[in-house]
Each structure stands twice: as structure tokens, then as C-alpha cells.
């Protein structure tokens, strides 16, 4: 697929904080590497800072391995089964006395013990690689004594302290806060969870923000006229910020990868990833073909009676398609491309066709036809055959 962005440019990448949702950012980075996106600098807070360190290290395999095998107990000193039950609110069979005891213990200790996270950072983060990286790295934290956000540039930190400051940036309020280099710090997302300003202040003109919608303050930033800020954001729920579950992380990496492809290649689709390069007239013709399969059903559905013979096409364009668009919550100035793709996606979703694949319109429709033919005797399939809205 041809890229839709200028790959000759160097980009700054902003990594939002959001705990366990951060796996999504690694998937986007994977897509960037495949297409040769040139990253000049990274700014991040919380998990965004930790992922930023991995990006500067340039080791995708290590990043994927960490996230694809993540557990609650690798981040916090907790029981994995207990945490999974609490996060999923599946309390059947859960020993409530044990849950209560651990909860009281956490409160007494002023938060989750994150010694496992400290060990993970110590084992996996390679400070020398980050310092030698051609990618500039900025991270944010909150100085608790001054109740003020601090911006840190990795290359300017005293040697041997980068891992400490990464932990400082990631001290989510639910975690037990410990002194780092004589000071107490809090998660940078508390004051600036989407640190676009860090890159703008250092002269970056082309910026890509990878959103994961974590909890934190989104600082209002005035974007200069000569700065372009683009955004990649999930359309699915990435889960709980504390859901450090390998299965969920794998799904979020995949979502990030395909959303990265959507951004890089200009893919269409709200839910699916569609390589769509047809002219508007092609989509109009497809809509007409779909509706012409069951004209009586279409007219009945849209309460159209007494249509003169030979005026079906005109009725479609003037009355039915605008009503279809309204049902899809499209604006009055909708395009036939929008209308056809939304219809096609709704059909594919109803048939439970896998979304994590790049399709052309013909390929997605062919998959739908296969599903229908495979189950053509079922009542569900008969209903799908007649679905035109």
C-alpha cells in the first residue's frame, strides 16, 4: 500500500500516559517501522515515557515481548488471579476476606508496592542505548514538594539516573510513592498527560500524537501556525489502566498496528481497515446494485408507496439514500463512498468477519458472501441477505 504521509520528513511522536493501555503504542510503532517513518524525537509521560525509552532503544522485539507477556505481578506486588478478578469484577469464587485484607494492606502502605516495576525497568531498560540513540527523548514528572510539573531531556540527565526518572514519570497515584534521588515524584500525567508542548517548545514542526485516553490532565496547548499536529487514536476500548493482562495487551498491540496502518496509508472504514481508492460513481453504482436486489423490501422499509413504474433509480437517489444516510448518522452532505462503506461494514460486523486485516471493498464483500453461503439455510443468514440499511 502507498503511504499517505510524507516519509521524507522527520516527525516528533507524543506518547500519552495510560497504564496498561500503553501496549497500543507499541503496535503503532511497529507500523511506523514497517513504513520507515523517521522519528526525530519522542515525548512521553507515565507509560508513554517507558514506551518512549523502548522506542529510543530501537528494540521492537523486546518491547513486544514485554507487553505480550505482561502480568499484574510484573508491575505491582499483587496476586495475578486476585487482581484479574477485581479488574474484571468477577467476584465468583474470590476469597473476599483475602481481597479485603490485601485492600487494607494497600491502603496502609499508601498504594500498590511497585517493586516489580522497578525490577522490570532495571532489567529491560538500557540507558546507554537511549543516550546513543539518534532520537531525542523528553519525559515529564511532577515534583511533589513543589507540586509542579518538570520536563526532563534524557541526554541531559546525570549518568545512571535515567531509569530512576522513568519510574518517577510512571508513579501513578495508586502506586506507593518512594523517593528518587532524594525527592518524591508523581506520574507526569497528573499535570500534562499528552505532552505535545514539549516537542513544540523544542522546535518540532511535524508531530504525531498517539492517544490511549488515560486518566490525567490534558494541558491546553496553542499550536503555532507552522506546526502540524496529527493524531492516531483507538476506536475500541483499550480496557482498564490497571489491566496488565497479556491477552488484552496482545489485542491492543494488534489494534495499534492496524490503526497505524490506517493513518500511514489513508485507509477507510470506521471499524474495518479498507484500502479504498475508487471514484464516487463506483460507490453509487454499488449502492444501486445492492438495493436493486430487493426493490420491494427497500420500498417497504422506507415507507414509499405509489411509485411510478421506471422511477426506482430516481427514488433511490432522491429519497432512500438520504434516509439511509440519516440512519447512519451521516451529515446531509454525505458521500456515496461513506454510505456504501458504512453499509458494508455493518454487514461484515453482523457476520463476525475478522476486523484485523486490510481489505479492499471487493475482498470484504467477498468474505461476507462466503459467510452467507456457508450458512444460507439459517434464519440469520436469510435476514442478512435482505439487509440493505
Secondary structure, DSSP 8 states (H G I E B T S, - for coil): ---SS-TTSEEEEEE---GGGGHHHHHHHHHHHHHT-EEEEEEEETHHHHHHHHHHHT-HHHHHHHHHT--GGGTSSS-HHHHHHHHHT--TT--HHHHHHHHHHHHHTTSB--HHHHHHHHHH--HHHHHH-SSEEEEEEEETTTTEEEEEEGGGS-TT-HHHHHHHHT--TTB---EETTEEEEETHHHHSS-HHHHHHTT--EEEEE----SS--------TT-EEEEE--SS----TT---HHHHHHHHHHHHHHHHHHHHT-B-SSSEE-----HHHHHHHHHHHHHHTHHHHHHHTT--S--TT-HHHHIIIIIHHHHHHHTT--TT--HHHHHHHHHHHHHHHTT---SSEE-HHHHHHHHHHHHHHTTTSHHHHHHHT---
